[in-house]
Amino acid sequence: MSTPTGKAIIFSAPSGSGKTSLVKHLMQQVSNLGFSISACTRDKRGRHEVHGRDYYFLSIDEFKKKIDADAFVEWEEVYAGNFYGTLKEEVHRIWNQGKAVIFDVDVKGGLALKKYFGDQALAIFVKVPSLDVLELRLNDRGTESEESLSRRIYKAKFEMTFEPQFDVTVFNDDFTRSSADAVALVTEFLK
């Protein structure tokens, strides 16, 4: 397999669809992938999230300074006061290692990345069987208030309408099958 420098794999889905689990599985199964760590302004979820491993946790002021400096491939204000983005230096860090960059981003971010990278990218939409299943998965996390859960479900309904704009869909009803599908798609793209 040739070195996938300059290629990008984009996993997008509503929160709770399983995209993070699929990306973690891919990182273990496919060589030459480097995970793009997103920048965000939200608080860490518990003690298990680490700056520089899970996210680059920035203050709103730090984030806005990077916007002004054109430091992002893409960024957005996902919820009021909660900014997320992909730093250009993060993509180049991974490419300089001779790896393809893999993203775990929301739907709007995924579409922005696909537009930016064009044919260099494979944009994968992760689909859940239903909104009820999505709500159960979000509840199982134990990190959502009733208000934030309601907001995420409302947003998920909207995000699901963008599925046709992605290159391919992975249906995540059975993790064994969906993870095998994801490995096959990514391996083929990186050839």
KOLFI-955791 format. One record per residue: residue number from 1; residue in three letters; x, y, z of N, C-alpha, C in turn. Coordinates in nm, 3 decimals. Example, Ala and Ser with C-alpha at 12.3 -4.5 7.8 and 13.67 -1.06 7.14 Angstrom:
2
1:ALA:1.319:-0.569:0.780:1.230:-0.450:0.780:1.320:-0.330:0.780
2:SER:1.285:-0.225:0.708:1.367:-0.106:0.714:1.290:0.003:0.787
***
This chain:
191
1:MET:0.085:-0.118:0.000:0.000:0.000:0.000:0.089:0.124:0.000
2:SER:0.057:0.219:-0.084:0.137:0.341:-0.090:0.109:0.428:0.032
3:THR:0.202:0.515:0.060:0.187:0.605:0.174:0.071:0.701:0.149
4:PRO:-0.026:0.706:0.242:-0.146:0.787:0.220:-0.132:0.933:0.258
5:THR:-0.012:0.989:0.248:0.007:1.130:0.278:-0.086:1.213:0.191
6:GLY:-0.152:1.307:0.252:-0.240:1.394:0.177:-0.382:1.345:0.168
7:LYS:-0.413:1.228:0.225:-0.550:1.178:0.223:-0.618:1.204:0.357
8:ALA:-0.752:1.211:0.349:-0.831:1.239:0.469:-0.952:1.145:0.474
9:ILE:-0.978:1.091:0.591:-1.094:1.007:0.616:-1.182:1.083:0.715
10:ILE:-1.307:1.106:0.677:-1.397:1.187:0.759:-1.514:1.100:0.807
11:PHE:-1.527:1.086:0.937:-1.642:1.018:0.996:-1.731:1.122:1.059
12:SER:-1.856:1.127:1.014:-1.952:1.224:1.065:-2.083:1.156:1.097
13:ALA:-2.152:1.210:1.196:-2.282:1.157:1.237:-2.335:1.243:1.349
14:PRO:-2.464:1.231:1.375:-2.516:1.294:1.497:-2.447:1.234:1.620
15:SER:-2.437:1.312:1.725:-2.378:1.267:1.850:-2.450:1.141:1.899
16:GLY:-2.373:1.038:1.935:-2.431:0.914:1.985:-2.448:0.806:1.880
17:SER:-2.407:0.832:1.757:-2.425:0.735:1.648:-2.321:0.624:1.647
18:GLY:-2.213:0.644:1.721:-2.108:0.542:1.726:-1.987:0.574:1.641
19:LYS:-1.977:0.696:1.590:-1.864:0.729:1.503:-1.731:0.722:1.577
20:THR:-1.730:0.762:1.704:-1.606:0.758:1.781:-1.559:0.615:1.802
21:SER:-1.650:0.524:1.831:-1.614:0.383:1.846:-1.560:0.326:1.716
22:LEU:-1.621:0.363:1.603:-1.572:0.316:1.473:-1.433:0.370:1.444
23:VAL:-1.410:0.498:1.473:-1.279:0.558:1.448:-1.173:0.492:1.535
24:LYS:-1.204:0.467:1.662:-1.108:0.400:1.751:-1.075:0.260:1.698
25:HIS:-1.175:0.189:1.650:-1.152:0.056:1.593:-1.061:0.066:1.470
26:LEU:-1.088:0.162:1.383:-1.005:0.182:1.264:-0.861:0.212:1.300
27:MET:-0.841:0.293:1.402:-0.705:0.328:1.444:-0.627:0.203:1.487
28:GLN:-0.697:0.103:1.540:-0.632:-0.021:1.581:-0.611:-0.117:1.463
29:GLN:-0.696:-0.109:1.361:-0.696:-0.208:1.254:-0.623:-0.164:1.127
30:VAL:-0.615:-0.034:1.102:-0.558:0.016:0.976:-0.432:0.097:1.007
31:SER:-0.321:0.053:0.948:-0.197:0.127:0.971:-0.198:0.257:0.892
32:ASN:-0.111:0.344:0.926:-0.093:0.473:0.857:-0.211:0.569:0.871
33:LEU:-0.284:0.562:0.983:-0.387:0.661:1.012:-0.342:0.743:1.132
34:GLY:-0.365:0.873:1.123:-0.337:0.962:1.236:-0.464:1.036:1.272
35:PHE:-0.501:1.030:1.398:-0.625:1.092:1.444:-0.610:1.243:1.457
36:SER:-0.700:1.316:1.394:-0.701:1.462:1.404:-0.771:1.503:1.533
37:ILE:-0.698:1.566:1.619:-0.753:1.613:1.746:-0.817:1.750:1.722
38:SER:-0.945:1.758:1.750:-1.019:1.884:1.729:-0.992:1.980:1.843
39:ALA:-1.007:2.108:1.813:-1.003:2.212:1.916:-1.148:2.241:1.956
40:CYS:-1.169:2.272:2.083:-1.304:2.306:2.128:-1.298:2.400:2.248
41:THR:-1.412:2.460:2.277:-1.421:2.550:2.392:-1.506:2.492:2.504
42:ARG:-1.558:2.372:2.487:-1.640:2.312:2.592:-1.552:2.261:2.705
43:ASP:-1.615:2.235:2.819:-1.543:2.180:2.934:-1.513:2.032:2.910
44:LYS:-1.410:1.983:2.978:-1.378:1.841:2.972:-1.493:1.762:3.034
45:ARG:-1.519:1.643:2.977:-1.619:1.551:3.035:-1.547:1.459:3.131
46:GLY:-1.556:1.489:3.258:-1.494:1.404:3.360:-1.343:1.411:3.356
47:ARG:-1.279:1.318:3.426:-1.133:1.315:3.436:-1.066:1.238:3.322
48:HIS:-1.148:1.166:3.244:-1.087:1.082:3.140:-1.046:1.159:3.015
49:GLU:-1.097:1.280:2.994:-1.057:1.357:2.876:-0.930:1.437:2.906
50:VAL:-0.837:1.431:2.811:-0.706:1.493:2.830:-0.679:1.592:2.717
51:HIS:-0.631:1.713:2.755:-0.592:1.814:2.657:-0.478:1.758:2.572
52:GLY:-0.493:1.771:2.438:-0.390:1.725:2.347:-0.403:1.579:2.309
53:ARG:-0.492:1.506:2.374:-0.519:1.367:2.336:-0.662:1.354:2.282
54:ASP:-0.759:1.405:2.358:-0.899:1.396:2.318:-0.942:1.521:2.241
55:TYR:-0.903:1.635:2.289:-0.931:1.765:2.228:-0.820:1.861:2.267
56:TYR:-0.811:1.970:2.193:-0.734:2.085:2.239:-0.838:2.176:2.304
57:PHE:-0.840:2.179:2.435:-0.938:2.259:2.509:-0.888:2.404:2.515
58:LEU:-0.960:2.493:2.449:-0.922:2.634:2.440:-1.029:2.721:2.506
59:SER:-0.987:2.837:2.552:-1.085:2.936:2.598:-1.152:2.995:2.474
60:ILE:-1.264:3.059:2.492:-1.332:3.125:2.378:-1.240:3.229:2.316
61:ASP:-1.168:3.305:2.399:-1.075:3.406:2.347:-0.963:3.342:2.264
62:GLU:-0.905:3.233:2.314:-0.800:3.163:2.239:-0.852:3.114:2.105
63:PHE:-0.973:3.057:2.108:-1.033:3.004:1.986:-1.055:3.116:1.885
64:LYS:-1.110:3.228:1.930:-1.138:3.340:1.839:-1.010:3.400:1.781
65:LYS:-0.901:3.400:1.858:-0.773:3.448:1.806:-0.723:3.357:1.693
66:LYS:-0.746:3.227:1.708:-0.705:3.133:1.603:-0.793:3.150:1.478
67:ILE:-0.920:3.183:1.497:-1.008:3.213:1.383:-0.952:3.332:1.307
68:ASP:-0.919:3.438:1.382:-0.865:3.561:1.320:-0.733:3.536:1.248
69:ALA:-0.657:3.439:1.296:-0.527:3.406:1.236:-0.539:3.304:1.122
70:ASP:-0.662:3.268:1.084:-0.688:3.171:0.978:-0.617:3.037:1.006
71:ALA:-0.624:2.994:1.132:-0.555:2.873:1.175:-0.638:2.747:1.157
72:PHE:-0.765:2.761:1.117:-0.854:2.646:1.106:-0.881:2.605:0.962
73:VAL:-0.892:2.473:0.939:-0.944:2.421:0.814:-1.093:2.451:0.811
74:GLU:-1.159:2.423:0.924:-1.301:2.452:0.942:-1.326:2.473:1.091
75:TRP:-1.430:2.549:1.121:-1.472:2.568:1.259:-1.619:2.607:1.259
76:GLU:-1.682:2.588:1.375:-1.820:2.630:1.387:-1.856:2.647:1.535
77:GLU:-1.960:2.723:1.556:-2.018:2.735:1.689:-2.133:2.636:1.693
78:VAL:-2.108:2.517:1.751:-2.203:2.406:1.748:-2.325:2.438:1.834
79:TYR:-2.299:2.486:1.953:-2.403:2.536:2.044:-2.354:2.670:2.093
80:ALA:-2.443:2.752:2.145:-2.406:2.887:2.190:-2.285:2.880:2.285
81:GLY:-2.176:2.944:2.244:-2.055:2.948:2.326:-1.968:2.824:2.316
82:ASN:-2.010:2.722:2.242:-1.931:2.600:2.224:-1.880:2.593:2.081
83:PHE:-1.752:2.627:2.065:-1.688:2.626:1.935:-1.607:2.497:1.919
84:TYR:-1.607:2.444:1.796:-1.526:2.327:1.760:-1.458:2.360:1.629
85:GLY:-1.337:2.304:1.609:-1.270:2.328:1.483:-1.153:2.234:1.459
86:THR:-1.107:2.233:1.335:-0.993:2.153:1.292:-0.878:2.247:1.261
87:LEU:-0.771:2.234:1.334:-0.654:2.319:1.314:-0.571:2.272:1.195
88:LYS:-0.531:2.365:1.110:-0.447:2.331:0.995:-0.317:2.264:1.040
89:GLU:-0.259:2.313:1.148:-0.131:2.257:1.195:-0.148:2.111:1.240
90:GLU:-0.267:2.073:1.284:-0.294:1.935:1.323:-0.293:1.844:1.201
91:VAL:-0.356:1.886:1.093:-0.357:1.808:0.969:-0.215:1.791:0.916
92:HIS:-0.138:1.899:0.914:-0.001:1.892:0.862:0.089:1.808:0.952
93:ARG:0.064:1.810:1.083:0.141:1.726:1.176:0.126:1.579:1.136
94:ILE:0.004:1.538:1.106:-0.023:1.397:1.069:0.034:1.366:0.931
95:TRP:0.010:1.452:0.834:0.063:1.428:0.700:0.215:1.422:0.700
96:ASN:0.279:1.506:0.782:0.425:1.505:0.790:0.480:1.375:0.847
97:GLN:0.395:1.297:0.915:0.433:1.165:0.965:0.411:1.057:0.858
98:GLY:0.363:1.098:0.739:0.338:1.003:0.632:0.209:0.925:0.649
99:LYS:0.116:0.983:0.723:-0.011:0.915:0.751:-0.128:0.989:0.686
100:ALA:-0.238:0.916:0.669:-0.364:0.980:0.631:-0.429:1.030:0.759
101:VAL:-0.498:1.141:0.750:-0.562:1.198:0.868:-0.706:1.146:0.876
102:ILE:-0.748:1.108:0.996:-0.884:1.061:1.017:-0.954:1.155:1.114
103:PHE:-1.077:1.192:1.079:-1.155:1.288:1.155:-1.278:1.222:1.217
104:ASP:-1.313:1.266:1.335:-1.436:1.228:1.405:-1.506:1.361:1.436
105:VAL:-1.600:1.400:1.347:-1.659:1.534:1.357:-1.811:1.529:1.338
106:ASP:-1.876:1.636:1.376:-2.020:1.642:1.354:-2.048:1.661:1.205
107:VAL:-2.174:1.657:1.169:-2.213:1.657:1.028:-2.171:1.785:0.956
108:LYS:-2.195:1.898:1.016:-2.158:2.025:0.951:-2.006:2.032:0.931
109:GLY:-1.931:1.991:1.032:-1.786:1.988:1.020:-1.740:1.892:0.913
110:GLY:-1.805:1.777:0.905:-1.771:1.678:0.803:-1.790:1.730:0.662
111:LEU:-1.901:1.801:0.641:-1.927:1.857:0.507:-1.826:1.967:0.474
112:ALA:-1.788:2.046:0.573:-1.687:2.150:0.551:-1.552:2.088:0.516
113:LEU:-1.517:1.980:0.586:-1.391:1.911:0.557:-1.393:1.849:0.417
114:LYS:-1.504:1.789:0.380:-1.516:1.728:0.247:-1.498:1.836:0.138
115:LYS:-1.559:1.949:0.160:-1.545:2.058:0.064:-1.399:2.104:0.055
116:TYR:-1.332:2.115:0.169:-1.194:2.162:0.175:-1.098:2.062:0.107
117:PHE:-1.113:1.933:0.137:-1.019:1.832:0.086:-1.058:1.774:-0.050
118:GLY:-1.184:1.787:-0.089:-1.228:1.737:-0.219:-1.203:1.589:-0.236
119:ASP:-1.142:1.553:-0.352:-1.117:1.413:-0.384:-1.010:1.348:-0.296
120:GLN:-0.939:1.427:-0.218:-0.840:1.371:-0.125:-0.909:1.306:-0.005
121:ALA:-1.041:1.326:0.009:-1.113:1.279:0.127:-1.218:1.174:0.094
122:LEU:-1.241:1.085:0.190:-1.353:0.993:0.190:-1.441:1.034:0.307
123:ALA:-1.563:1.080:0.276:-1.655:1.128:0.380:-1.759:1.019:0.408
124:ILE:-1.758:0.969:0.531:-1.844:0.859:0.571:-1.947:0.908:0.672
125:PHE:-2.074:0.883:0.643:-2.183:0.916:0.734:-2.219:0.790:0.812
126:VAL:-2.223:0.802:0.945:-2.259:0.689:1.030:-2.406:0.704:1.068
127:LYS:-2.484:0.603:1.031:-2.629:0.608:1.050:-2.674:0.510:1.158
128:VAL:-2.763:0.556:1.245:-2.821:0.468:1.348:-2.957:0.419:1.302
129:PRO:-3.004:0.308:1.359:-3.133:0.253:1.317:-3.251:0.350:1.335
130:SER:-3.248:0.430:1.441:-3.360:0.522:1.466:-3.320:0.627:1.568
131:LEU:-3.404:0.731:1.580:-3.381:0.834:1.682:-3.397:0.776:1.822
132:ASP:-3.483:0.677:1.838:-3.500:0.612:1.970:-3.371:0.545:2.014
133:VAL:-3.305:0.475:1.921:-3.177:0.411:1.951:-3.074:0.517:1.986
134:LEU:-3.072:0.625:1.911:-2.979:0.734:1.938:-3.001:0.790:2.078
135:GLU:-3.125:0.812:2.115:-3.157:0.865:2.248:-3.111:0.769:2.358
136:LEU:-3.131:0.639:2.337:-3.085:0.540:2.435:-2.933:0.546:2.450
137:ARG:-2.862:0.555:2.338:-2.715:0.561:2.344:-2.667:0.686:2.418
138:LEU:-2.731:0.799:2.392:-2.693:0.922:2.461:-2.724:0.912:2.610
139:ASN:-2.837:0.853:2.646:-2.871:0.833:2.787:-2.770:0.744:2.857
140:ASP:-2.725:0.639:2.787:-2.630:0.544:2.844:-2.496:0.608:2.877
141:ARG:-2.462:0.717:2.809:-2.337:0.788:2.838:-2.335:0.843:2.981
142:GLY:-2.453:0.887:3.025:-2.462:0.947:3.157:-2.403:1.086:3.166
143:THR:-2.384:1.152:3.051:-2.323:1.285:3.050:-2.421:1.395:3.010
144:GLU:-2.544:1.357:2.978:-2.640:1.454:2.924:-2.748:1.490:3.026
145:SER:-2.775:1.619:3.037:-2.891:1.664:3.114:-3.013:1.644:3.024
146:GLU:-3.132:1.656:3.081:-3.252:1.642:3.001:-3.256:1.748:2.890
147:GLU:-3.212:1.868:2.924:-3.211:1.977:2.825:-3.110:1.951:2.714
148:SER:-2.988:1.908:2.750:-2.887:1.884:2.646:-2.925:1.763:2.561
149:LEU:-2.990:1.662:2.621:-3.036:1.546:2.545:-3.140:1.588:2.443
150:SER:-3.234:1.669:2.485:-3.339:1.719:2.395:-3.277:1.798:2.280
151:ARG:-3.179:1.882:2.310:-3.111:1.964:2.209:-3.037:1.874:2.109
152:ARG:-2.971:1.770:2.158:-2.896:1.680:2.070:-2.990:1.601:1.979
153:ILE:-3.104:1.556:2.031:-3.200:1.481:1.949:-3.258:1.572:1.840
154:TYR:-3.293:1.693:1.877:-3.345:1.790:1.779:-3.242:1.814:1.668
155:LYS:-3.116:1.833:1.709:-3.010:1.856:1.612:-2.988:1.732:1.524
156:ALA:-2.998:1.612:1.585:-2.976:1.488:1.511:-3.078:1.472:1.398
157:LYS:-3.203:1.508:1.424:-3.306:1.500:1.319:-3.265:1.582:1.198
158:PHE:-3.214:1.702:1.223:-3.169:1.791:1.116:-3.045:1.733:1.047
159:GLU:-2.948:1.686:1.126:-2.823:1.635:1.069:-2.846:1.514:0.979
160:MET:-2.944:1.432:1.011:-2.970:1.312:0.931:-3.012:1.347:0.788
161:THR:-3.062:1.466:0.767:-3.104:1.506:0.632:-2.984:1.527:0.539
162:PHE:-2.863:1.537:0.594:-2.744:1.561:0.513:-2.674:1.434:0.468
163:GLU:-2.725:1.319:0.506:-2.663:1.191:0.470:-2.630:1.181:0.321
164:PRO:-2.720:1.221:0.228:-2.690:1.205:0.085:-2.568:1.285:0.036
165:GLN:-2.522:1.383:0.113:-2.408:1.464:0.070:-2.274:1.398:0.101
166:PHE:-2.277:1.285:0.171:-2.154:1.213:0.204:-2.125:1.109:0.096
167:ASP:-2.001:1.063:0.089:-1.961:0.967:-0.014:-2.026:0.831:0.008
168:VAL:-2.040:0.791:0.134:-2.091:0.659:0.166:-2.150:0.661:0.307
169:THR:-2.242:0.567:0.332:-2.302:0.554:0.465:-2.266:0.419:0.525
170:VAL:-2.230:0.420:0.652:-2.211:0.297:0.729:-2.328:0.290:0.827
171:PHE:-2.407:0.184:0.815:-2.524:0.165:0.900:-2.477:0.097:1.029
172:ASN:-2.486:0.167:1.142:-2.431:0.117:1.268:-2.540:0.059:1.358
173:ASP:-2.593:-0.055:1.315:-2.689:-0.127:1.400:-2.622:-0.245:1.470
174:ASP:-2.514:-0.297:1.411:-2.438:-0.408:1.466:-2.290:-0.371:1.453
175:PHE:-2.222:-0.352:1.567:-2.087:-0.298:1.563:-1.988:-0.390:1.490
176:THR:-2.001:-0.519:1.505:-1.910:-0.612:1.438:-1.917:-0.592:1.286
177:ARG:-2.038:-0.585:1.233:-2.055:-0.568:1.089:-2.015:-0.427:1.045
178:SER:-2.061:-0.325:1.119:-2.032:-0.187:1.077:-1.883:-0.156:1.086
179:SER:-1.815:-0.211:1.186:-1.670:-0.186:1.196:-1.595:-0.256:1.082
180:ALA:-1.640:-0.376:1.044:-1.578:-0.446:0.930:-1.603:-0.368:0.801
181:ASP:-1.724:-0.315:0.784:-1.755:-0.232:0.667:-1.663:-0.109:0.662
182:ALA:-1.645:-0.045:0.777:-1.561:0.076:0.782:-1.417:0.044:0.747
183:VAL:-1.364:-0.066:0.799:-1.226:-0.107:0.768:-1.211:-0.131:0.618
184:ALA:-1.308:-0.201:0.559:-1.302:-0.230:0.415:-1.305:-0.101:0.332
185:LEU:-1.393:-0.009:0.366:-1.404:0.117:0.292:-1.274:0.199:0.300
186:VAL:-1.220:0.211:0.419:-1.100:0.292:0.439:-0.980:0.227:0.373
187:THR:-0.964:0.097:0.389:-0.852:0.026:0.327:-0.854:0.044:0.175
188:GLU:-0.970:0.031:0.114:-0.984:0.049:-0.031:-0.948:0.192:-0.073
189:PHE:-0.994:0.290:0.003:-0.967:0.431:-0.029:-0.816:0.462:-0.020
190:LEU:-0.747:0.400:0.072:-0.605:0.431:0.093:-0.513:0.359:-0.004
191:LYS:-0.568:0.268:-0.086:-0.483:0.196:-0.183:-0.425:0.290:-0.286
***
